[in-house]
């Protein structure tokens, strides 16, 4: 069974204090790993897709990396507006389409 | 380009009733997926429709059903509501490319079952 584990469950940072979120996975046949940001009461917002080990992608203060067993979302000099829940999902090919399995998320709070 | 829209945004129902939720995908996207999100279970896949056909189904009871219309709009139905069905129901519109699919989520429908 495909499994996705995110850590930590919750993270509190001071503005400007860089850190990393982890997403470890056990799947057969990874087709892609996705990172999303979700604000309270809203749907997840797509951030990145990573396809192969060694791949990196950046967007503003966020940088996502991928190894064969895990992905990291690095947040550099975060601001209060980066506060959100960050979800990762792994996608596998099942029944003719790509089905994602989501982790439980990391709730990030950035204090000013 | 308009995003994924879901209606209604909020619903309150009582046990035993049924409910229908609606989702309009991004123009040009032919695949629509539905998810249930709860604090206890996180985001769980319900089903996916592509060109009016259910292509995949998650591990949910038969009370949960859906359909897709020729214009790609989709509806999800839950019959005989239970208290545990209270959740945020999310619809995702899928853009296919590069060997995998990128999903764009709507704002969700918050269902409360009393």
gemmi code that builds the backbone of each chain (N, CA, C; Angstrom):
import gemmi

chains = {
    "A": [
        ("UNK", (0.846, -1.201, 0.000), (0.000, 0.000, 0.000), (0.883, 1.252, 0.000)),
        ("UNK", (0.503, 2.193, -0.859), (1.246, 3.447, -0.933), (1.094, 4.242, 0.358)),
        ("UNK", (2.212, 4.784, 0.845), (2.174, 5.572, 2.072), (2.953, 6.859, 1.902)),
        ("UNK", (2.412, 7.909, 2.485), (3.063, 9.213, 2.459), (3.043, 9.765, 3.882)),
        ("UNK", (4.215, 10.123, 4.388), (4.323, 10.634, 5.758), (4.994, 11.990, 5.737)),
        ("UNK", (4.326, 12.968, 6.335), (4.890, 14.305, 6.399), (5.302, 14.633, 7.831)),
        ("UNK", (6.432, 15.331, 7.930), (6.901, 15.761, 9.248), (7.576, 17.116, 9.140)),
        ("UNK", (7.527, 17.908, 10.223), (6.710, 17.672, 11.405), (5.231, 17.922, 11.115)),
        ("UNK", (4.369, 17.571, 12.049), (2.941, 17.845, 11.883), (2.675, 19.334, 11.955)),
        ("UNK", (3.417, 20.007, 12.826), (3.254, 21.444, 12.996), (4.621, 22.078, 13.198)),
        ("UNK", (4.755, 23.294, 12.714), (6.031, 23.999, 12.790), (5.769, 25.482, 13.003)),
        ("UNK", (6.419, 26.014, 14.019), (6.317, 27.456, 14.291), (7.681, 28.089, 14.054)),
        ("UNK", (7.715, 29.124, 13.253), (8.963, 29.819, 12.927), (8.807, 31.304, 13.189)),
        ("UNK", (9.920, 31.934, 13.452), (9.951, 33.390, 13.487), (10.196, 33.880, 12.061)),
        ("UNK", (9.676, 35.023, 11.747), (9.905, 35.599, 10.440), (11.409, 35.645, 10.164)),
        ("UNK", (11.804, 35.132, 8.982), (13.211, 35.115, 8.632), (13.960, 33.856, 9.024)),
        ("UNK", (13.316, 32.991, 9.815), (13.963, 31.761, 10.281), (13.713, 30.639, 9.283)),
        ("UNK", (14.723, 30.275, 8.511), (14.577, 29.257, 7.476), (14.423, 27.856, 8.065)),
        ("UNK", (13.722, 26.982, 7.343), (13.530, 25.614, 7.810), (13.124, 24.726, 6.642)),
        ("UNK", (12.922, 23.439, 6.925), (12.526, 22.480, 5.899), (11.401, 21.595, 6.384)),
        ("UNK", (10.510, 21.253, 5.461), (9.445, 20.301, 5.716), (9.780, 19.022, 4.969)),
        ("UNK", (9.417, 17.879, 5.578), (9.772, 16.601, 4.983), (8.549, 15.820, 4.531)),
        ("UNK", (8.694, 15.116, 3.420), (7.663, 14.215, 2.912), (8.351, 12.919, 2.507)),
        ("UNK", (8.140, 11.863, 3.277), (8.733, 10.579, 2.924), (7.649, 9.673, 2.359)),
        ("UNK", (8.010, 8.810, 1.432), (6.987, 8.019, 0.754), (7.460, 6.595, 0.488)),
        ("UNK", (6.474, 5.714, 0.440), (6.697, 4.328, 0.060), (5.633, 3.996, -0.974)),
        ("UNK", (6.034, 3.956, -2.225), (5.100, 3.683, -3.302), (5.772, 2.777, -4.318)),
        ("UNK", (4.936, 2.129, -5.102), (5.466, 1.350, -6.208), (5.156, 2.107, -7.491)),
        ("UNK", (6.201, 2.516, -8.166), (5.987, 3.203, -9.432), (5.612, 4.663, -9.286)),
        ("UNK", (6.503, 5.450, -8.716), (6.241, 6.882, -8.547), (6.194, 7.554, -9.912)),
        ("UNK", (5.110, 8.297, -10.148), (4.966, 9.028, -11.406), (5.125, 10.526, -11.214)),
        ("UNK", (5.136, 10.943, -9.970), (5.292, 12.363, -9.696), (5.021, 12.637, -8.231)),
        ("UNK", (5.679, 13.669, -7.712), (5.424, 14.087, -6.326), (5.020, 15.548, -6.380)),
        ("UNK", (3.948, 15.863, -5.694), (3.371, 17.197, -5.764), (3.416, 17.855, -4.396)),
        ("UNK", (3.618, 19.167, -4.411), (3.478, 19.970, -3.200), (2.342, 20.970, -3.410)),
        ("UNK", (1.528, 21.089, -2.368), (0.423, 22.033, -2.376), (0.478, 22.870, -1.110)),
        ("UNK", (-0.095, 24.039, -1.221), (-0.297, 24.892, -0.054), (-1.804, 25.010, 0.156)),
        ("UNK", (-2.256, 24.884, 1.405), (-3.682, 25.028, 1.679), (-3.900, 26.014, 2.814)),
        ("UNK", (-4.684, 27.039, 2.540), (-5.080, 28.002, 3.555), (-6.391, 27.540, 4.177)),
        ("UNK", (-6.649, 27.941, 5.417), (-7.855, 27.471, 6.108), (-9.141, 27.725, 5.314)),
        ("UNK", (-9.962, 26.702, 5.180), (-11.244, 26.839, 4.507), (-11.165, 26.918, 3.001)),
        ("UNK", (-9.986, 26.685, 2.435), (-9.826, 26.776, 0.980), (-9.282, 25.471, 0.417)),
        ("UNK", (-9.372, 25.329, -0.900), (-8.802, 24.161, -1.541), (-7.300, 24.282, -1.669)),
        ("UNK", (-6.603, 23.168, -1.805), (-5.150, 23.204, -1.979), (-4.755, 23.966, -3.239)),
        ("UNK", (-3.646, 24.686, -3.123), (-3.107, 25.447, -4.245), (-1.827, 24.774, -4.706)),
        ("UNK", (-1.768, 24.438, -5.995), (-0.611, 23.735, -6.540), (0.653, 24.586, -6.445)),
        ("UNK", (1.751, 23.946, -5.999), (3.041, 24.625, -5.924), (4.052, 24.036, -6.910)),
        ("UNK", (4.361, 22.742, -6.754), (5.417, 22.118, -7.556), (5.044, 20.692, -7.916)),
        ("UNK", (5.641, 20.224, -9.012), (5.675, 18.813, -9.342), (7.133, 18.415, -9.545)),
        ("UNK", (7.527, 17.298, -8.938), (8.871, 16.740, -9.112), (8.720, 15.334, -9.661)),
        ("UNK", (9.567, 14.985, -10.626), (9.387, 13.695, -11.292), (10.501, 12.689, -10.990)),
        ("UNK", (11.728, 13.168, -10.761), (12.821, 12.219, -10.604), (13.796, 12.694, -9.540)),
        ("UNK", (14.492, 11.714, -8.944), (15.456, 12.004, -7.885), (16.505, 12.986, -8.387)),
        ("UNK", (16.816, 13.965, -7.545), (17.787, 14.986, -7.913), (17.156, 16.254, -8.461)),
        ("UNK", (15.895, 16.177, -8.786), (15.213, 17.332, -9.352), (14.929, 18.369, -8.265)),
        ("UNK", (15.034, 19.648, -8.626), (14.750, 20.749, -7.716), (13.903, 21.782, -8.440)),
        ("UNK", (12.990, 22.423, -7.685), (12.201, 23.509, -8.255), (12.065, 24.609, -7.217)),
        ("UNK", (12.019, 25.849, -7.703), (11.956, 26.991, -6.800), (10.834, 27.931, -7.193)),
        ("UNK", (10.280, 28.575, -6.149), (9.264, 29.594, -6.366), (9.318, 30.547, -5.188)),
        ("UNK", (9.772, 31.730, -5.448), (9.913, 32.748, -4.404), (10.760, 32.186, -3.247)),
        ("UNK", (10.209, 32.084, -2.077), (10.986, 31.622, -0.916), (10.971, 30.107, -0.746)),
        ("UNK", (10.322, 29.405, -1.636), (10.169, 27.959, -1.536), (11.056, 27.229, -2.536)),
        ("UNK", (11.622, 26.129, -2.062), (12.418, 25.270, -2.937), (12.111, 23.830, -2.595)),
        ("UNK", (11.731, 23.040, -3.595), (11.390, 21.641, -3.388), (12.464, 20.766, -4.009)),
        ("UNK", (12.842, 19.710, -3.276), (13.834, 18.751, -3.760), (13.279, 17.348, -3.612)),
        ("UNK", (13.860, 16.423, -4.387), (13.355, 15.054, -4.386), (14.503, 14.057, -4.385)),
        ("UNK", (14.393, 13.044, -3.496), (15.296, 11.904, -3.535), (14.446, 10.671, -3.825)),
        ("UNK", (15.044, 9.498, -3.768), (14.293, 8.275, -4.078), (13.290, 7.910, -2.989)),
        ("UNK", (13.457, 8.484, -1.797), (12.572, 8.095, -0.696), (11.845, 9.266, -0.057)),
        ("UNK", (12.273, 10.498, -0.373), (11.648, 11.627, 0.293), (11.803, 12.915, -0.502)),
        ("UNK", (11.002, 13.865, -0.090), (11.097, 15.196, -0.685), (11.151, 16.206, 0.455)),
        ("UNK", (11.843, 17.308, 0.185), (11.922, 18.378, 1.155), (11.376, 19.659, 0.533)),
        ("UNK", (10.664, 20.413, 1.370), (10.240, 21.751, 0.963), (10.992, 22.719, 1.868)),
        ("UNK", (11.956, 23.408, 1.286), (12.774, 24.357, 2.031), (12.132, 25.737, 1.955)),
        ("UNK", (12.031, 26.372, 3.117), (11.454, 27.711, 3.160), (12.538, 28.661, 3.662)),
        ("UNK", (12.924, 29.580, 2.803), (14.013, 30.504, 3.125), (13.443, 31.857, 3.546)),
        ("UNK", (13.899, 32.314, 4.698), (13.471, 33.616, 5.231), (11.961, 33.787, 5.126)),
        ("UNK", (11.198, 32.909, 5.779), (9.732, 32.957, 5.646), (9.128, 34.237, 6.193)),
        ("UNK", (7.956, 34.561, 5.638), (7.180, 35.709, 6.086), (5.853, 35.214, 6.656)),
        ("UNK", (5.161, 36.027, 7.437), (3.873, 35.594, 8.011), (2.888, 35.094, 6.956)),
        ("UNK", (2.923, 35.649, 5.752), (1.991, 35.205, 4.714), (2.301, 33.803, 4.182)),
        ("UNK", (3.411, 33.238, 4.589), (3.714, 31.845, 4.238), (3.018, 30.862, 5.164)),
        ("UNK", (2.369, 31.379, 6.188), (1.636, 30.512, 7.117), (0.511, 29.799, 6.378)),
        ("UNK", (0.494, 28.477, 6.473), (-0.487, 27.638, 5.772), (-0.183, 26.190, 6.115)),
        ("UNK", (-1.019, 25.298, 5.622), (-0.713, 23.870, 5.690), (-0.131, 23.459, 4.354)),
        ("UNK", (0.993, 22.763, 4.402), (1.659, 22.314, 3.183), (1.460, 20.805, 3.047)),
        ("UNK", (0.896, 20.441, 1.922), (0.573, 19.043, 1.646), (1.478, 18.499, 0.551)),
        ("UNK", (1.896, 17.254, 0.709), (2.561, 16.600, -0.404), (1.722, 15.411, -0.828)),
        ("UNK", (1.848, 15.043, -2.077), (1.109, 13.918, -2.623), (2.001, 13.181, -3.614)),
        ("UNK", (1.900, 11.869, -3.600), (2.618, 11.076, -4.590), (1.594, 10.500, -5.550)),
        ("UNK", (1.988, 10.438, -6.777), (1.067, 9.980, -7.799), (1.544, 8.677, -8.407)),
        ("UNK", (0.634, 7.710, -8.445), (0.947, 6.433, -9.054), (-0.085, 6.143, -10.126)),
        ("UNK", (0.263, 5.248, -11.013), (-0.603, 4.946, -12.151), (-1.490, 3.759, -11.787)),
        ("UNK", (-2.795, 4.000, -11.711), (-3.733, 2.963, -11.270), (-4.973, 2.987, -12.136)),
        ("UNK", (-5.337, 1.848, -12.666), (-6.591, 1.745, -13.401), (-6.726, 2.676, -14.576)),
        ("UNK", (-5.627, 3.005, -15.203), (-5.701, 3.835, -16.397), (-5.537, 5.313, -16.158)),
        ("UNK", (-5.308, 5.718, -14.915), (-5.080, 7.135, -14.661), (-4.157, 7.313, -13.469)),
        ("UNK", (-3.782, 8.542, -13.257), (-2.854, 8.853, -12.181), (-3.648, 9.225, -10.930)),
        ("UNK", (-3.416, 8.493, -9.853), (-4.146, 8.715, -8.611), (-3.175, 9.201, -7.545)),
        ("UNK", (-3.462, 10.342, -6.922), (-2.569, 10.824, -5.873), (-2.935, 10.292, -4.498)),
        ("UNK", (-1.920, 10.070, -3.703), (-2.080, 9.737, -2.284), (-1.459, 10.874, -1.504)),
        ("UNK", (-2.250, 11.487, -0.638), (-1.814, 12.667, 0.095), (-1.276, 12.321, 1.469)),
        ("UNK", (-0.287, 13.105, 1.902), (0.133, 13.084, 3.289), (-0.827, 13.907, 4.133)),
        ("UNK", (-0.642, 13.896, 5.447), (-1.552, 14.603, 6.347), (-1.225, 16.090, 6.468)),
        ("UNK", (-0.063, 16.471, 5.944), (0.272, 17.893, 5.905), (1.126, 18.362, 7.070)),
        ("UNK", (1.791, 19.480, 6.852), (2.523, 20.192, 7.906), (1.906, 21.570, 8.043)),
        ("UNK", (1.457, 21.876, 9.244), (0.878, 23.186, 9.518), (1.988, 24.145, 9.917)),
        ("UNK", (2.209, 25.147, 9.096), (3.283, 26.114, 9.330), (2.713, 27.438, 9.805)),
        ("UNK", (3.253, 27.940, 10.901), (2.904, 29.278, 11.394), (4.186, 30.082, 11.472)),
        ("UNK", (4.168, 31.240, 10.824), (5.317, 32.141, 10.846), (4.928, 33.384, 11.632)),
        ("UNK", (5.628, 33.604, 12.725), (5.340, 34.760, 13.582), (6.143, 35.973, 13.141)),
        ("UNK", (5.494, 37.151, 13.174), (6.217, 38.368, 12.771), (7.247, 38.767, 13.824)),
    ],
    "B": [
        ("UNK", (-8.131, 33.028, -17.047), (-8.839, 31.744, -17.134), (-9.505, 31.462, -15.796)),
        ("UNK", (-10.798, 31.173, -15.814), (-11.510, 30.928, -14.570), (-11.026, 29.627, -13.958)),
        ("UNK", (-11.025, 29.580, -12.612), (-10.601, 28.385, -11.916), (-11.739, 27.399, -11.757)),
        ("UNK", (-11.507, 26.412, -10.917), (-12.517, 25.412, -10.620), (-13.569, 26.035, -9.690)),
        ("UNK", (-14.819, 25.870, -10.030), (-15.881, 26.390, -9.181), (-16.696, 25.247, -8.602)),
        ("UNK", (-17.110, 25.430, -7.353), (-17.917, 24.425, -6.676), (-19.121, 25.107, -6.041)),
        ("UNK", (-20.260, 24.450, -6.156), (-21.470, 24.974, -5.528), (-22.240, 23.847, -4.870)),
        ("UNK", (-22.909, 24.103, -3.755), (-22.788, 25.333, -2.981), (-21.499, 25.349, -2.186)),
        ("UNK", (-21.183, 26.431, -1.536), (-19.979, 26.481, -0.717), (-20.223, 25.884, 0.661)),
        ("UNK", (-21.428, 26.013, 1.146), (-21.763, 25.487, 2.471), (-23.125, 24.798, 2.415)),
        ("UNK", (-23.223, 23.706, 3.156), (-24.466, 22.948, 3.226), (-24.639, 22.390, 4.631)),
        ("UNK", (-25.865, 22.460, 5.113), (-26.197, 21.807, 6.369), (-27.345, 20.852, 6.101)),
        ("UNK", (-27.140, 19.593, 6.446), (-28.150, 18.561, 6.229), (-28.331, 17.765, 7.515)),
        ("UNK", (-29.371, 16.959, 7.556), (-29.578, 16.081, 8.705), (-29.352, 14.633, 8.280)),
        ("UNK", (-29.106, 13.803, 9.263), (-28.865, 12.387, 9.003), (-30.008, 11.782, 8.188)),
        ("UNK", (-29.649, 10.928, 7.243), (-30.658, 10.267, 6.438), (-30.999, 10.988, 5.144)),
        ("UNK", (-30.697, 12.283, 5.088), (-30.971, 13.021, 3.854), (-29.922, 12.706, 2.801)),
        ("UNK", (-30.150, 13.210, 1.606), (-29.148, 13.069, 0.569), (-28.731, 14.459, 0.088)),
        ("UNK", (-27.572, 14.515, -0.570), (-27.054, 15.807, -0.994), (-26.362, 15.652, -2.353)),
        ("UNK", (-26.443, 16.715, -3.153), (-25.756, 16.757, -4.441), (-24.864, 17.979, -4.490)),
        ("UNK", (-23.602, 17.753, -4.818), (-22.632, 18.825, -4.935), (-22.228, 18.962, -6.395)),
        ("UNK", (-21.891, 20.182, -6.801), (-21.577, 20.432, -8.202), (-20.184, 21.006, -8.370)),
        ("UNK", (-19.563, 20.675, -9.482), (-18.209, 21.145, -9.770), (-18.099, 21.484, -11.259)),
        ("UNK", (-17.580, 22.676, -11.541), (-17.286, 23.049, -12.920), (-15.780, 23.164, -13.078)),
        ("UNK", (-15.163, 22.349, -13.929), (-13.710, 22.358, -14.057), (-13.218, 23.552, -14.857)),
        ("UNK", (-11.905, 23.701, -14.863), (-11.276, 24.713, -15.701), (-11.580, 24.386, -17.168)),
        ("UNK", (-11.861, 25.402, -17.942), (-12.195, 25.199, -19.343), (-11.094, 24.407, -20.046)),
        ("UNK", (-11.511, 23.341, -20.727), (-10.547, 22.522, -21.452), (-10.072, 21.301, -20.682)),
        ("UNK", (-10.307, 21.286, -19.383), (-9.935, 20.116, -18.590), (-11.058, 19.088, -18.660)),
        ("UNK", (-10.715, 17.853, -19.005), (-11.738, 16.836, -19.175), (-11.865, 15.890, -17.993)),
        ("UNK", (-10.915, 15.985, -17.066), (-10.943, 15.075, -15.918), (-11.312, 15.838, -14.662)),
        ("UNK", (-12.192, 15.237, -13.880), (-12.598, 15.811, -12.605), (-12.477, 14.735, -11.538)),
        ("UNK", (-11.833, 15.092, -10.438), (-11.701, 14.180, -9.306), (-12.371, 14.791, -8.097)),
        ("UNK", (-12.845, 13.926, -7.215), (-13.476, 14.361, -5.978), (-12.725, 13.797, -4.784)),
        ("UNK", (-12.621, 14.634, -3.739), (-11.924, 14.242, -2.521), (-12.765, 14.633, -1.306)),
        ("UNK", (-12.570, 13.871, -0.244), (-13.149, 14.216, 1.046), (-12.001, 14.594, 1.975)),
        ("UNK", (-12.131, 15.712, 2.652), (-11.095, 16.128, 3.596), (-11.683, 16.304, 4.983)),
        ("UNK", (-11.142, 15.576, 5.935), (-11.548, 15.678, 7.332), (-10.307, 15.821, 8.197)),
        ("UNK", (-10.456, 16.403, 9.388), (-9.295, 16.528, 10.276), (-8.698, 15.168, 10.644)),
        ("UNK", (-9.536, 14.157, 10.752), (-9.055, 12.856, 11.192), (-8.378, 12.036, 10.107)),
        ("UNK", (-8.859, 12.135, 8.887), (-8.361, 11.291, 7.797), (-7.582, 12.046, 6.734)),
        ("UNK", (-7.593, 13.353, 6.789), (-6.897, 14.111, 5.760), (-7.658, 14.080, 4.454)),
        ("UNK", (-6.909, 14.222, 3.374), (-7.487, 14.226, 2.025), (-7.584, 12.800, 1.497)),
        ("UNK", (-8.808, 12.374, 1.170), (-8.986, 11.028, 0.658), (-9.689, 11.071, -0.685)),
        ("UNK", (-9.185, 10.279, -1.610), (-9.707, 10.232, -2.970), (-11.044, 9.501, -3.003)),
        ("UNK", (-12.038, 10.121, -3.647), (-13.357, 9.503, -3.795), (-13.483, 8.822, -5.150)),
        ("UNK", (-13.422, 9.604, -6.213), (-13.475, 9.050, -7.568), (-13.027, 10.087, -8.587)),
        ("UNK", (-12.781, 9.568, -9.787), (-12.351, 10.417, -10.897), (-13.216, 10.119, -12.114)),
        ("UNK", (-13.599, 11.178, -12.803), (-14.351, 11.043, -14.050), (-13.573, 11.658, -15.195)),
        ("UNK", (-13.628, 10.973, -16.319), (-12.975, 11.453, -17.532), (-13.895, 11.161, -18.695)),
        ("UNK", (-14.230, 12.179, -19.451), (-15.129, 12.028, -20.605), (-16.383, 11.254, -20.226)),
        ("UNK", (-17.010, 11.663, -19.137), (-18.298, 11.141, -18.672), (-18.225, 9.726, -18.107)),
        ("UNK", (-17.029, 9.169, -17.961), (-16.886, 7.799, -17.451), (-16.085, 7.815, -16.153)),
        ("UNK", (-16.532, 7.025, -15.201), (-15.762, 6.911, -13.965), (-14.519, 6.085, -14.246)),
        ("UNK", (-13.360, 6.694, -14.018), (-12.116, 6.023, -14.378), (-11.466, 5.359, -13.169)),
        ("UNK", (-11.683, 5.897, -11.994), (-11.135, 5.323, -10.767), (-12.044, 5.622, -9.602)),
        ("UNK", (-11.983, 4.762, -8.597), (-12.827, 4.943, -7.429), (-12.021, 4.622, -6.189)),
        ("UNK", (-12.166, 5.441, -5.167), (-11.500, 5.198, -3.900), (-12.303, 4.251, -3.039)),
        ("UNK", (-11.848, 4.102, -1.814), (-12.450, 3.138, -0.908), (-13.557, 3.779, -0.069)),
        ("UNK", (-14.649, 4.110, -0.705), (-15.794, 4.693, -0.032), (-17.029, 3.850, -0.328)),
        ("UNK", (-18.022, 3.867, 0.588), (-19.218, 3.052, 0.362), (-20.032, 3.532, -0.830)),
        ("UNK", (-20.943, 2.681, -1.268), (-21.752, 2.975, -2.441), (-22.688, 4.162, -2.270)),
        ("UNK", (-22.814, 4.678, -1.034), (-23.652, 5.869, -0.819), (-23.056, 7.091, -1.538)),
        ("UNK", (-21.782, 6.992, -1.839), (-21.091, 8.083, -2.545), (-21.072, 7.749, -4.039)),
        ("UNK", (-21.615, 8.613, -4.825), (-21.640, 8.380, -6.265), (-21.422, 9.701, -6.998)),
        ("UNK", (-21.163, 9.594, -8.268), (-20.943, 10.814, -9.036), (-21.292, 10.606, -10.494)),
        ("UNK", (-21.204, 11.683, -11.230), (-21.364, 11.598, -12.673), (-20.712, 12.814, -13.311)),
        ("UNK", (-20.489, 12.707, -14.595), (-19.911, 13.825, -15.336), (-20.736, 14.025, -16.606)),
        ("UNK", (-20.930, 15.266, -16.946), (-21.733, 15.615, -18.103), (-20.841, 15.889, -19.315)),
        ("UNK", (-21.472, 16.029, -20.446), (-20.705, 16.204, -21.695), (-19.888, 17.498, -21.700)),
        ("UNK", (-20.277, 18.472, -20.900), (-19.492, 19.713, -20.828), (-18.420, 19.646, -19.739)),
        ("UNK", (-18.168, 18.445, -19.233), (-17.164, 18.146, -18.194), (-17.582, 18.533, -16.779)),
        ("UNK", (-18.676, 19.234, -16.640), (-19.163, 19.520, -15.284), (-19.477, 18.208, -14.580)),
        ("UNK", (-19.284, 18.196, -13.279), (-19.482, 16.956, -12.533), (-20.345, 17.213, -11.309)),
        ("UNK", (-21.062, 16.197, -10.924), (-21.829, 16.225, -9.687), (-21.449, 15.023, -8.832)),
        ("UNK", (-21.546, 15.246, -7.538), (-21.305, 14.179, -6.587), (-22.533, 14.073, -5.687)),
        ("UNK", (-22.952, 12.853, -5.426), (-24.144, 12.634, -4.610), (-23.803, 11.751, -3.411)),
        ("UNK", (-24.319, 12.121, -2.272), (-24.184, 11.280, -1.084), (-25.585, 11.001, -0.572)),
        ("UNK", (-25.942, 9.744, -0.495), (-27.273, 9.383, -0.014), (-27.198, 8.922, 1.435)),
        ("UNK", (-28.325, 8.932, 2.096), (-28.445, 8.475, 3.482), (-27.288, 9.006, 4.322)),
        ("UNK", (-27.248, 10.300, 4.449), (-26.135, 10.959, 5.131), (-25.954, 10.466, 6.565)),
        ("UNK", (-24.680, 10.358, 6.937), (-24.308, 9.998, 8.308), (-23.503, 11.154, 8.909)),
        ("UNK", (-23.434, 11.179, 10.239), (-22.697, 12.254, 10.903), (-21.250, 12.310, 10.408)),
        ("UNK", (-20.668, 11.151, 10.162), (-19.276, 11.074, 9.729), (-19.031, 11.590, 8.331)),
        ("UNK", (-20.085, 11.936, 7.620), (-19.926, 12.491, 6.273), (-19.629, 13.983, 6.316)),
        ("UNK", (-19.703, 14.565, 7.488), (-19.364, 15.979, 7.624), (-17.903, 16.181, 7.226)),
        ("UNK", (-17.670, 17.035, 6.264), (-16.317, 17.191, 5.729), (-16.293, 18.329, 4.735)),
        ("UNK", (-15.081, 18.632, 4.304), (-14.895, 19.532, 3.161), (-14.743, 18.652, 1.928)),
        ("UNK", (-15.625, 18.840, 0.953), (-15.564, 18.064, -0.275), (-14.931, 18.914, -1.366)),
        ("UNK", (-13.843, 18.388, -1.874), (-13.048, 19.131, -2.850), (-13.138, 18.483, -4.220)),
        ("UNK", (-13.223, 19.331, -5.199), (-13.213, 18.892, -6.583), (-11.900, 19.376, -7.199)),
        ("UNK", (-11.297, 18.550, -8.014), (-10.047, 18.931, -8.678), (-10.177, 18.710, -10.167)),
        ("UNK", (-9.713, 19.688, -10.903), (-9.721, 19.649, -12.355), (-8.305, 19.316, -12.807)),
        ("UNK", (-8.188, 18.396, -13.731), (-6.871, 17.871, -14.054), (-6.380, 18.285, -15.428)),
        ("UNK", (-5.145, 18.800, -15.414), (-4.444, 19.109, -16.655), (-3.431, 18.007, -16.893)),
        ("UNK", (-3.497, 17.367, -18.016), (-2.604, 16.262, -18.325), (-1.423, 16.735, -19.153)),
        ("UNK", (-0.242, 16.252, -18.757), (0.932, 16.621, -19.535), (2.199, 16.131, -18.879)),
        ("UNK", (3.208, 15.839, -19.647), (4.504, 15.449, -19.108), (4.502, 14.097, -18.427)),
        ("UNK", (3.554, 13.236, -18.762), (3.548, 11.898, -18.190), (2.841, 11.798, -16.858)),
        ("UNK", (2.289, 12.869, -16.393), (1.520, 12.808, -15.155), (0.464, 13.903, -15.186)),
        ("UNK", (-0.363, 13.972, -14.167), (-1.453, 14.932, -14.142), (-1.259, 15.943, -13.034)),
        ("UNK", (-1.523, 17.194, -13.318), (-1.489, 18.236, -12.298), (-2.919, 18.623, -11.979)),
        ("UNK", (-3.252, 18.569, -10.706), (-4.619, 18.842, -10.292), (-4.756, 20.245, -9.735)),
        ("UNK", (-5.818, 20.909, -10.139), (-6.140, 22.242, -9.647), (-7.452, 22.142, -8.889)),
        ("UNK", (-7.403, 22.526, -7.630), (-8.539, 22.329, -6.748), (-9.476, 23.527, -6.717)),
        ("UNK", (-10.739, 23.223, -6.506), (-11.721, 24.255, -6.232), (-11.706, 24.618, -4.764)),
        ("UNK", (-12.570, 25.569, -4.364), (-12.586, 26.031, -2.978), (-13.249, 25.048, -2.019)),
        ("UNK", (-13.982, 24.081, -2.557), (-14.613, 23.092, -1.709), (-16.031, 23.432, -1.305)),
        ("UNK", (-16.751, 22.401, -0.913), (-18.080, 22.537, -0.311), (-17.988, 22.001, 1.106)),
        ("UNK", (-18.325, 22.840, 2.066), (-18.310, 22.421, 3.475), (-19.666, 21.824, 3.807)),
        ("UNK", (-19.695, 20.520, 4.035), (-20.938, 19.816, 4.381), (-20.961, 19.504, 5.870)),
        ("UNK", (-22.031, 19.930, 6.512), (-22.237, 19.617, 7.923), (-23.486, 18.765, 8.030)),
        ("UNK", (-23.352, 17.604, 8.669), (-24.483, 16.703, 8.865), (-24.849, 16.709, 10.340)),
        ("UNK", (-26.103, 17.073, 10.627), (-26.558, 17.176, 12.026), (-27.433, 15.979, 12.402)),
    ],
}
model = gemmi.Model(1)
for chain_id, residues in chains.items():
    chain = gemmi.Chain(chain_id)
    for i, (resn, *xyz) in enumerate(residues, 1):
        res = gemmi.Residue()
        res.name, res.seqid = resn, gemmi.SeqId(i, " ")
        for name, pos in zip(("N", "CA", "C"), xyz):
            atom = gemmi.Atom()
            atom.name, atom.element = name, gemmi.Element(name[0])
            atom.pos, atom.b_iso = gemmi.Position(*pos), 0.0
            res.add_atom(atom)
        chain.add_residue(res)
    model.add_chain(chain)
structure = gemmi.Structure()
structure.add_model(model)
structure.setup_entities()
